[in-house]
Amino acid sequence: MVVPLGSGWIYGLNSRIIMYLIISTDKNSCFSVARAKSKIEKIVTVKKPFKQTELLLKNISSLIDFKKVKGIIVNQGPGEFSALRIGISTANALAFALSLPIVGICLKVELEATEKEKIELLWQSGKSKITKVKSSKIILPYYDKEPNITVKK
């Protein structure tokens, strides 16, 4: 039930605002999170290299109300090993803990695409798929090359 009040609206108890979380962590130098309803409402991009572990969940928490999230769309790759691992692990954990559907999207774009462009591509590709997912599943990262996690000798 929606009741008009002056120039705004009040949502009744039976009404539920549906919100989706979008996560893109394909680079170690930055990451983006966004919220969307029928369209993308807000994008937060953090440009702090190698800080996904410390800042990803903090930025997600400040962006969304977990009680209103209906599903998660995550960048599945290709991308940098550590960045993808952190973003996808976070998305999988949230989907499991909140019993939410999750969709992974492989972006066939260059790493030079802007964060806004990546979020928009994730939303365009994921919004129709997320409504068809009935239960949470595990999303696996897509790496386009072998991980480079040790010092070369």
C-alpha positions as CSV (number, residue, x, y, z in Angstrom):
1,M,0.0,0.0,0.0
2,V,1.4,3.4,-1.0
3,V,-0.1,6.6,0.6
4,P,0.7,10.0,-0.9
5,L,1.8,12.6,1.6
6,G,2.4,16.1,0.4
7,S,5.0,15.9,-2.4
8,G,6.4,12.5,-1.3
9,W,5.3,8.9,-0.8
10,I,5.1,6.7,2.3
11,Y,5.4,3.0,1.7
12,G,3.0,0.8,3.7
13,L,4.0,-2.3,5.6
14,N,3.0,-4.6,2.7
15,S,5.3,-2.8,0.3
16,R,8.9,-4.0,-0.1
17,I,11.6,-2.0,-1.9
18,I,13.7,-4.3,-4.0
19,M,17.4,-3.5,-4.2
20,Y,20.2,-5.3,-5.9
21,L,23.9,-5.2,-5.0
22,I,26.5,-5.0,-7.7
23,I,30.2,-5.7,-7.0
24,S,33.2,-5.2,-9.3
25,T,36.7,-6.1,-8.1
26,D,38.7,-7.0,-11.1
27,K,41.7,-4.8,-10.5
28,N,44.0,-4.5,-7.4
29,S,44.1,-0.7,-7.9
30,C,40.4,0.0,-7.3
31,F,37.0,-1.5,-6.9
32,S,33.4,-0.5,-7.3
33,V,30.1,-1.3,-5.6
34,A,26.6,-0.1,-6.6
35,R,23.0,-0.4,-5.7
36,A,20.2,-0.7,-8.3
37,K,16.5,-1.0,-8.3
38,S,15.0,-0.6,-11.7
39,K,18.2,1.3,-12.7
40,I,21.5,2.0,-11.0
41,E,21.0,4.5,-8.2
42,K,24.5,4.9,-6.8
43,I,28.0,3.8,-7.6
44,V,30.9,4.0,-5.1
45,T,34.4,3.6,-6.5
46,V,37.3,3.3,-4.2
47,K,40.8,4.0,-5.7
48,K,43.1,2.7,-3.0
49,P,45.4,0.0,-4.3
50,F,45.3,-3.4,-2.5
51,K,42.6,-2.2,0.0
52,Q,39.7,-4.5,-1.0
53,T,40.1,-6.6,2.1
54,E,39.8,-3.7,4.4
55,L,37.3,-1.5,2.6
56,L,35.0,-3.7,0.4
57,L,32.5,-4.8,3.1
58,K,32.6,-1.4,4.8
59,N,31.6,0.4,1.5
60,I,28.9,-2.2,0.9
61,S,27.5,-1.7,4.4
62,S,27.3,2.1,3.9
63,L,25.7,1.7,0.5
64,I,22.8,-0.7,1.1
65,D,20.4,-1.9,3.7
66,F,20.9,-5.7,3.9
67,K,17.3,-6.3,4.7
68,K,16.2,-4.8,1.4
69,V,18.7,-6.6,-0.9
70,K,17.0,-9.0,-3.3
71,G,20.1,-10.3,-5.1
72,I,23.8,-9.9,-5.8
73,I,25.5,-9.4,-9.2
74,V,29.3,-9.8,-9.2
75,N,32.0,-9.4,-11.7
76,Q,33.4,-12.9,-12.3
77,G,36.4,-11.8,-14.4
78,P,38.6,-11.8,-16.2
79,G,40.8,-9.8,-13.9
80,E,43.6,-9.8,-11.3
81,F,43.8,-12.9,-9.1
82,S,43.6,-11.3,-5.6
83,A,41.1,-8.7,-6.5
84,L,38.7,-11.2,-8.1
85,R,39.1,-13.6,-5.2
86,I,38.2,-11.0,-2.6
87,G,35.2,-9.6,-4.4
88,I,33.8,-13.0,-5.3
89,S,34.4,-14.5,-1.8
90,T,32.6,-11.5,-0.3
91,A,29.7,-11.8,-2.7
92,N,29.4,-15.6,-2.1
93,A,29.5,-15.1,1.7
94,L,26.8,-12.4,1.6
95,A,24.6,-14.5,-0.7
96,F,25.0,-17.5,1.7
97,A,24.4,-15.6,4.9
98,L,21.4,-13.6,3.6
99,S,20.0,-16.5,1.5
100,L,20.1,-14.4,-1.6
101,P,20.4,-15.4,-5.3
102,I,23.7,-14.5,-6.8
103,V,24.8,-14.2,-10.5
104,G,28.4,-14.0,-11.8
105,I,29.0,-12.1,-15.0
106,C,32.2,-12.5,-17.1
107,L,32.9,-9.2,-18.7
108,K,34.6,-9.4,-22.0
109,V,36.0,-5.9,-21.8
110,E,39.5,-4.5,-21.4
111,L,40.7,-3.7,-17.9
112,E,40.9,0.0,-19.1
113,A,37.1,0.3,-19.2
114,T,35.9,2.8,-16.5
115,E,34.4,1.5,-13.3
116,K,31.1,3.1,-14.2
117,E,31.1,1.3,-17.5
118,K,31.8,-2.0,-15.8
119,I,29.0,-1.5,-13.3
120,E,26.6,-0.6,-16.1
121,L,27.6,-3.7,-18.1
122,L,27.2,-5.9,-15.0
123,W,23.7,-4.4,-14.4
124,Q,22.6,-4.8,-18.0
125,S,23.8,-8.4,-18.2
126,G,22.7,-9.4,-14.7
127,K,19.3,-7.9,-14.1
128,S,17.4,-10.4,-16.2
129,K,19.4,-13.3,-14.9
130,I,19.1,-12.5,-11.2
131,T,15.3,-12.8,-11.3
132,K,15.5,-16.3,-12.7
133,V,17.9,-17.7,-10.0
134,K,15.9,-19.5,-7.3
135,S,18.6,-20.2,-4.7
136,S,22.1,-19.2,-3.8
137,K,24.9,-20.9,-5.7
138,I,28.7,-20.6,-5.5
139,I,30.2,-18.2,-8.1
140,L,33.7,-19.1,-9.2
141,P,36.2,-16.6,-10.6
142,Y,37.4,-16.6,-14.2
143,Y,41.1,-15.9,-14.4
144,D,42.5,-15.2,-17.8
145,K,46.1,-16.1,-16.8
146,E,48.0,-17.9,-14.1
147,P,48.2,-16.1,-10.7
148,N,51.4,-14.2,-10.1
149,I,51.6,-14.3,-6.3
150,T,55.3,-15.1,-5.6
151,V,58.4,-13.1,-6.0
152,K,60.4,-14.1,-9.2
153,K,63.8,-15.5,-8.6
